[in-house]
Amino acid sequence: MTYSTSKHSHLTDNELVLKYKTTGDKVFVGELYKRYTHLILGMCINYFKDKDIAKDMVLQIFEKLFDELLKREVDSFKAWLTFVVRNYCISELRKKQTQLNRDLEYQYELKNQLCEKSIDELLEEEKKLEALEKAMGCLNPFQKNCIELFYLENRSYTQIVEMTGYSVNEVKSYIQNGKRNLKMIITNSK
């Protein structure tokens, strides 16, 4: 037997709860929904500060009422409903806070991993620079001078020629042979 909501608008809240408990017909909860949607929506907006989220919460709360009304003794529906709404909103906010905390912990761990990786990379770079510096000491002075000017000071061939007095071919040769010798020295030292 289905009931029309308008047929039950004259019933009190407690009568609607009692009829729902005895029949299980959700139309009685629907009548309560009509009466208290504005109250629940206002409370949810107060907790969530977002009207769309609050509307979703109203629907979830009324879904929850179907089970809760069957399990609980309700003397004053409105007082009980505000208690349920308050607890539900707080519970949802805690869930969101817990999820936010998990997300923040994940981001923190990710940053730490990146920092550790960066530290490892920096240490590796430091080792390479030390090996290069040691290898540079093994080059003949002409090669060392040209490589330092070209790679470390970003000088052009022309500038190196002017600074050292070497010919262009000598500069190119010193740089090329110096690079090859550095590679052999570093490779053999590993």
Phi, psi and omega in degrees: 000123180260144181249145175273140181303321182296332179293339188249005183293340180278347182285149176284167179302313182295325177293320178297318179298315180297317179296320179296317181296324183277327183257333185075006181282120185290350180297331180289322175291327177300321177294320176295322178301313179301320184288326191242007180302315182298321180295312181294317179300316179299317179295318181294320177298319179300320181281317189262345177059022180215120186295321181294317177296319180299319179297318177298319181296321179302314180296319180294322179295316180292327174299318180295326182299327180305315180282315185299320181295330179285333183268333191252152170270125184240115179272315179233106187301314184298315179295316180296318181298316179296325176296314180297314181298313181302310181296321180295315180297315179297318178299315180294320177295321177296319178299316179296319179295319178298317178295319178299317178298319177298317179298318179294319177298318179298314179297320179297314179298318180298316178298317179299317179298318179295319179296316178299318179297317180297320178297316177299318179295319178297319178297320178296318177299318180299318178298317180296318179295320178296317179297320179295317180297317179296317180294324179300326179292342180272348181284157174289156187301328180292313179296313181302313182298312182294319179295316178299315181294318184285310186270321185272327180254002178054042178273150177276167177304316182299316179296320180295319177302314181295321184285324187257334184086002176286160174282165179300316180297322178294317179300312180299318181294313179300319181292313182296311180293323178297317178299314181298315180296319177300316180298316180294318181296314181293317181295318182287338182277350181282000000 
